[in-house]
């Protein structure tokens, strides 16, 4: 474990902090420096009771860059990669010998793209030392006794090495900096002089959106000592399931594309890594191989010793919800302390969705996990779930404990009365929607009561195909009179400020709001699979024409509440090259409905699902506009 905070006693200081408490309130204009306080190594003046308060001067904080020696030589230079880490920390604490914990954001985006809703970038002075830090963490937490460290991943911005997209060089970028903060790695300043983190308590918390949060997942899976908590926001836990899904390759050359997108090294420096990315990804087969196993953090959940606070959008079509369920479950089996927030948005972080409550919750989380303050947050409900535009629920756990697996048989008869239906993938044409092809839709009648689905559904199909393979897309859709939350948020003209500021970094950000629309349907979740991976993901098993096979398609994690009187439908299509890297095959899929079913995790039991309604209750105008598609509606039956 990391070394303890170097506090030589627990003596209380009789400091007049009351006037400083107003600075702790979120959503206020960026504040000036607080009145001077006496700081000694015998106590932490930034702690009042069970919370940290802003007593340190942000403007006078120490701002520095350290280059940390990693364990990798990813650019094959003959020496270890040096990883650039920009740090801001309270000067008064350092001068008094009060050690502080670190909030870290390790990212590939600081040079190419910026961070946050306003794409903020780091800025530096003439000596190369950092001036402005993207996001609000520095403004808010440094006055409260934290250091904030922004790490350039290998091969990006000011770091050496080569970006290997979820691989060892990337993950070790974060691990090396955590090691340095705990005295286990070497670091130097701009001039090459050795520097140590004698100001660090050794406790580190990683946070970040998307790729940044994915690095946190990778680092925590190594079990590195000193990493006490991670807060991955809409982040990747398994790079295979991000770039393909159950054998369906979403985009060819994607790992190489991401490398080039964030690469900060001179032309040609990392060509060998690019070649490894292209060969290892094996887009031709879509198999799960050693390359992808090295970028799958889920199997290493048993090595995790830190707590994990996950945040994800139920409508995220970038980092999809299949990044959550397997990772969450594996962490649970490993006994990891966990917390989760589900929003109805897409690829958005909670700072843009529920800002004031989010900042307050994150403050309490870091106080608990990094300052080791007993503020009760670990005893509160584990899950917070948005179920409507203005409605959230708390649950003791996730998925909901009182759920049951409801088995819904697919019913219907073909023209020959056989209980079999056919589905053919149509050739896409320019201008058609990306989900081109014929549609089969199965629907319940009207639900008798509000019905919550919590967890991972599963589609089991018995099928035969007249080609060696075909990709199948499934999705669950709710139909009714709905207020639907948009995946994105709207940026407003107003702004709010979070912590202290300086002219170059004022801690103020444009306000945002969720976009809500009226609609007759909403997509709940998806599930894709390649039929040629019917045996396993690491084996390509071409199908024999006209032979029956059993294919199980995992449906991505969700937690949604369907309204009484609404209907649930399952929609099936053959995937097309408009959406995936699979070539158009014109394959014909024949489904044996008697041996096919959808299994749904329902919280309030199966009674909410009625017997199949009359044919007039079935919709044929589903939400995949495709004038050439023959849309067929069939019911569920129990």
N, C-alpha and C positions, 0 to 999 in steps of 0.2 A: 504494500500500500504506500501511497505518497507520504512524505514526512508530514508531521502535524504542523499546524500554524505555530510559529515561534512566538508565543505569547508567554511571557515570563510570569505573569500572574493574571488573575481574573478580577483584580481590583477595579471597582467602579470609579469612573471619573465624575466629579460633580461639575459637569459642563452645562452651560446654559444653551441647550440645543433647541429649545422650544421655538425660537425664531427661525430655525432652519427647517422645521418640519414642512413648511409650506413648499419648500423646494422638492419635496418627495412627491407631491401631487402630480399626476400625469396630465397631459393635455394643456399645460400652462405654457406661456411664452418661455423661450429659452432664457435661463436666468443668468444673472451676474454671479461673480464668485461669492461664496458665503463668507460671513465674518470669520476672522482667524480663530482657530481653536488650538488648544494645547494638545500636541500629539506626542505620545511616548511609546516605547516598545512594550510597556506594561499593560496596555489596553488598546482596544480598537474603538476610537471615537466615532467611527462610521457605523457602529452597531448600537441600536437603541432597543432594548428588549429583544424581540424575535424578528427584527427587521433591520436592514441597512438604510441609512439616511445620508443625504448628500452634504457632507461636510468639507469635501476637498475641492480645490480650485481647478476647474477644467482648463482654464486658459493657461495656467502655469504648469500643467501636467508635463511629465517627461515624454518626449516623442523620439523614437529611435528605431533604427533598422539593425537587425541581427541576421547574419548569414549562417545557417545551421548546417552542419555536415550530416548528410543522410547516409544510409547504409547501402544505397544503390549508386551505380555508375551507368545510368540509363543512356547517356550520350556517348558512351564508350570513349571517354576522354583520358582514361587512365587514372582518374582521381574521383573521389566521391562527389556526388551532386551537392551543390550548395543551395539551400533553400532559403529564400528571402522571407523574413518575417518582420512586419512593421508593428510596433508596439506603442501603446499609449498607457501611462500608469500614473497614479497620483504622486506628486513630488513630495508632499508633506509626509506621507506614509513611508516613502523610501528614506527620507532624511532621518526619520525617527526609528527606522529599523522594524517597522510594522510590515510583515509579509502579507501579500495579497494574492488571491486566486486569479485565474485567467479565463476570460471568455474568448474563444477562438473561432474565427471563420476562415476556413481553408478553402480557397476558390481558384478556378482557372480563369475567372472572368474579369479580374481587376484591370487588365490592360486592354482587352479587346472590346468589352461590352458594358462594363459597369454593373452595379448591383442596385436592387430595389426598384420600385415603381418608376423612379425618376432617373434610373441608370447612372447613379453616382459613381465616380471614379476616385481613386486615391490621387492626391496631389503632394508634391514634394518641394522643399525649399532648395536654394542654390547648393547646399551641401549634400543633397540627396536624402535628407531626413523627412519623414512624413509630416504633413501639415493637416490635410483633410482626410478623414476616415469615412468611407461610405456607411450608410445605415445609421440607426439611432443608438446602437449599443454603447459606443464610446461616450456620447453626450449624456446618456442616462446612467450608465453603470460606473464610469470612472469616478465621478464625485461620490459614489457610494462605496468606494474602497475596492473596486475591481480594476484589474488591467484588462485591456482588450488587445488581441493580437490578430492581425489579418495576414494570412499566409498565402504566398504565391505558390501554387503547386508546381512540381517539376516541369520544366520546359515552357512555363508561362511567365509573362511579365518579367520580373527581375531575377527569377530563379534559373539555375542551371539545370541540366538534364533534359529529358524528353517526356512529353506527356504520353502516357500509355493507356488512357481512357479506362479508368477503374482498376488498373493493374497495380503491380507492386510499387513502381516508382511513384505513382500518384498517392497511394495509401501511405507509403513510408515518408512522404513529404510531411504529412501531419504527425505521424508517429515520431519522427526525428525531432520535431519542434517540441512535442510533449516530453520527449526524453531530455532535451536541453533544459526545459523548465524544471526538470527534476534532477539536474546535475549529471545526466548519463550520456550526454552528447556534447560535441565541441561546437562553439560558435565564435564568430569574429565580427568586428565592426567594419565600416567602409575601408579602413586602412589596413585591415588584416590583423588587428590586434585582438587577442583572445578576450572574450567577455563571458561572464557567467550570470545566471539568473538568481543571484543571492537575495533578491527581493521577492521571489516567488514562494508561495506557500506549497507549491507542488500540485495543487488541485486545479484541474482544467475541465472546462465544459465547452463542448463544441456545438455550434448551431449553424444553420444555413439552409437556404432554399435551393431545391432542385439539385444540381451537381454538387453544390457546397454541402448540402445535407447528405448526399450520397457518400462523400468522403468521410463524413462523420460515421456513417454506418460501417464503412470499410475499416476505419481506424478502431472503432470499438470492438469489432470482431477479432482483432489481433490480441485483445486482452491487455493492451499496453497499460502499465502502472501509471497512475496519475490522472488518467481520464476518468473523471467521476460521473459525468453525465453527458448525454448528447440530446439535442433537440433538432431532429431532421424534419424539415418542412417540405412537403411534397417531394420526397427524395427516393432514390433508387436503392433497392436492397439486393437486386439480382439483375446484372446487366444483360444477361441472356433474355430474360422476360421483358426487358425494356425494349430491346431491338428486334425481337421476334416473340411470338406467342405460341407455345405448344407446337413448335415446328414451322409456323408460318413466318417467313422472313418479311418484315415490314418494309425494309429499305436496304438495298445493296450498298456495301462500302460505307456504312454509317459510322463505324468506329474510326475509320480513316478520315471521314469528313469532320467528325468532332475534333480529332487531333489537329487537323489543319485550321479549324475555326478558332481555336484558342492558342495555337502555337506561337511562342514568342522568340524562338531561336532563329539564327540565320538560315537562309535557304540551304537545304541539303544536310544540315547537321543531324537531323533525325530521320533521314530516309530509311535507315535500317529498321527503325521502330515502325514506320508506316508499312513497310513490307510485312513485318510480323503481324500487324493489326489486320491487314487484308487477308493474309494466309490463315491466321488463327480463327478469324470469324467464320470462315467456311460458309459463305452465303449460298453456295451451290446446293448444299444439302439441308441447311437449317438445323443440324444436329447440335446437341449439347455436348461439348468436348472439353478437353483440359483447359483450353483458352478461356471458355466461358466459366468453367468451374473456378478458375482463379479470380473471377469477377463476380462470384456468387457468394454473398456474405452470410446467407441464411444457414448453411451447414455449420458455420463456426459460432452460432449463437451460444453454444455451451461455454465458449471462452469469454463471454461478455461479463464483466464485473461492474460496469457502470449502470446507472439508471437510464431509461430511455423515455423521452416524451415525444410521441409521434403526432404530426399534424398532416392531414391530407384532405384533398378535395374530392368529394364523391363524383364529380363530373370532370375530373382531370383526364383529358385524352392525350396528354403529353407523357407525364409519369403516371401511368394508369394505376388503378387501385389494386391490381395484382401484386404491386410492390409492398402492400401492407399485410394482408392476411397471413401468408406463410411466414413472414418475418416476425410478426406479432406473436403468432402461435409458437414459433421456435423460441423466442425470448421467454414466453410464459413457461414452456417446458424446462427452461434453464433456470427458472426462479428469479428472473430479472425484475426489478422494480419498474413498473411501466405506467404510462399515462397516455391517453390519446384524445385528440380532438378531430372530429369529422365536420367539415363545412360542406355546403351545397355548391360551392364554387368549383372552378377547375384548377388551373395551375397558378393558384394565388396563395400567398402567405397570410397568416391571420392579421398582420399589421394593416392589411388592406381590407379586412372583413369585419373585425370586431376589435378595433384598435385599443380602446381604453382598457377593456377587460383583459385583452391579450397582454399588454404591457404589465399590468398588475400581476397577472398569473405568472408570467415569465420572471418577473422580479422575485416573487415568492419562491418559485422553483429554484432559481439560482441561489437565493439565500439559503434554502434548505440543503441543496446538494453541494454547493461550493463553500459557503460560509458555515455550514453545519449548524444552522439555527433551527430549532424545533418550532416551526410555525404552523404545523398541522396539515400542510398541503398533502402529505403522503397518506393521510387518513381520510381524505375527501374522495368523492366518487371518481373512479378511474377514467370514465369516459364522458365526453361532452359531445353531443350529436345535434346538428342542425336538422330539423325535420320540416321546417317551413320557412318562408321568407323572414318571419319575425318570431320564430319559435325554436327553442333549443330544449333538449332534455338531458339530464344527467343520468348515468347508469353506473352501478357499482362495478361493472366489468364490461368488457367487450370481447366477442359478441355477447348479446344479452344472454343471461344465464338460463332463463326460462323459455328457451326456444325449442321447437321440435322440427324434425325433418319431414316435411310434407311431400309425399310422392304424388306427382301429377302425371297421369298417363296421357299420352298424345292420342287423340281419337280422330277418326275420319276415314272415309273410304274413297278409293280411286274409282275411275270410270268402270273398272272391271269388278268392283265390289270386293276387292281382295284385302282391304285394310292396308294397302300400300300406296304411297304417294311418291311422285318423282319430282326432282328439282334439277334444272339444267343451268349451268353457268353460261350466260349470254356473252357474246363478244362485245366489249365496251366500245363506244364511239366517242369522238371528240365532243366535249360539252356535256356528257352525261355525268350524273352524280358518281362519286368515287365508289359507291357500293352498287355497281352495275350488276345486273343479273336477275334471274327469276326469284320471286319471294314466296315462301310458305309462311303463313301466320296461323298460330293457334291461340285461342283466347278463352278466358273464363267468362262466365256471366258476371253480372254486377255483384261486387263484394258486399256482404251483409253488414260489415262493420269495418272501422279503421283497422288496417292490418299492417303490422311492422315486420319487415324482412331484415334479418340481422345476421351477417356473416357471408359465407361462400355458398352459392348455389352450384348445381352440377347437372349437366345435360348428358344423358346416356342415350346414344343412338345405335340402332342396328341398321346397317346399310350395306349396299353394294354399289360399286362404281365401275363404269365401263372404261376407265383409264387407270394408270398406275397410281395416280394421286389426285387430290383436289383439296383446296382449302375451304373450310366451312366457317361462316360467320353466324353467330347467334347474338341476339340481344333481347333483353326484357324491357317492356315498355308499359307504362301506365297510361290509360286512356280515361279522360273525364274532363270536367271543368277545372282547370288547374291554374294556380299562380306559380310560375316556374322561375327559379333563380338562375340567372345567366352564369355561364362558366367564368366570365370576366367581370371586372368591377369598373365602375365609372370614376374617373379622376375629376375632382371638383376644383373650383377656382380658389376656395379657401384653403388655409393651411393651419396646422397645429404643431406645437413644439414640444419636444420630449427630452428634458434635461437642460444642461448648460450649453452655451455655445460661444463661438468666436466668429468674427466676420467670415473667415474662410470655411467654417463648418458650424452652422448655426443651430443644428439639431431640429430644424423645422421642415415639415414635409406636407405636400399637398394632401388634403383629405380625400377619402374615397367612399363610395357606397356601393352596395350590391344592386345589380340591375334585376328587376323583377318584371316578367311579362305574363300576359294571359295566353294560355295555349290549351289545345285539346288533347295533348299527349306530351309525355316526357320520357326520354330514354333513361332507364335506371342503371343498367350495367351491360357489359358485353362478355363474350367468350369466343375465342377463335382457336382453330386447330387445323393442322395438316393431317389428312387421313393416312398418309404414308408413315406417320409416327404413331400409329395405333398401338404398337407394342411398347415403345419407350421413346423418350426424347433423344437419347444418345444412340439410337439405331434408326436408320432409314429402311423401311420395309415396304417396298412398292406393292400395291394391291393387285391381286389377280382379278381380271375382269369377271364380273357377274358372280363373284363369290361373296357370301355374307360375312361381315366383320362387325365387331362391337367396338365402338369408339366413345370414350368418355371425354367430354369437354368441360374443363373447370370454368366456372363463371366468376368473373372478378368480384372481389370483396365489395360489399355494399351495406348500408344501413339506411333504409328508407321506410316511410310510413305511407301506405296507400289509403286514400280516402274511401269511406263507405260509399257505395254506389258506383265506384270506379271499376275498371276492368284491368286485369293483367294479361299481357299477350307475350308470346314467344315468337320471334321472327327469325327465320333461317334464310340464308343466302349462300351461294357459292362465292368465294372470294374472287376478286378480279385483279388484274395488274394495275388498275386505277388506284388500288389501295395497297397492294402487297407486291413483293418481288416475284411472286409465282407467275409463270407464263400462262396465257389463256389456253385452256385445254379443251373447252367445249364439253367437259365431262358431264355425264348424266348420273345423278345420285338417286338411288331408289331406297326409300325408307320403309322399314317394317315397323309400323306404328304400334302394333301389339307388344313389341319388345323394346319400345323406346319410352323414355320418361324424363321429366324434369323434376329435380329434387330441390326444394326451396326451404331455407331455414326460417320458419315463421314463428314469431314470438307469441302471438295470441292464439295459436293452434289452428288446426285445419278447418274448423267450423266456419271461418270467415269465407272460405271458398265454397260457392254454391255448386249444386249439380249443373251440368251444362244447360244454358238457357236456350230459348227458342232461336231459330236461325235469324230472326229479325234483330237479335241483340248483337250479332257478330258484325265487326267492322271489316270493310275491305279497302278503306281509304287510309292505309297506314302511312307513317311519316317518312317513308323513303320514296320521294317522288322519282318515278322512272316510267315514262309513258309506255315504254316497250315491255315492261314487266307484267306478267300475268299474276295478279295478286289473288291468292286463295286464302280463305279464312276457315279455320277449324277450331273446335273447342278443346278445352281441357276437360277431362273427367277424372274422378278419384278412383 
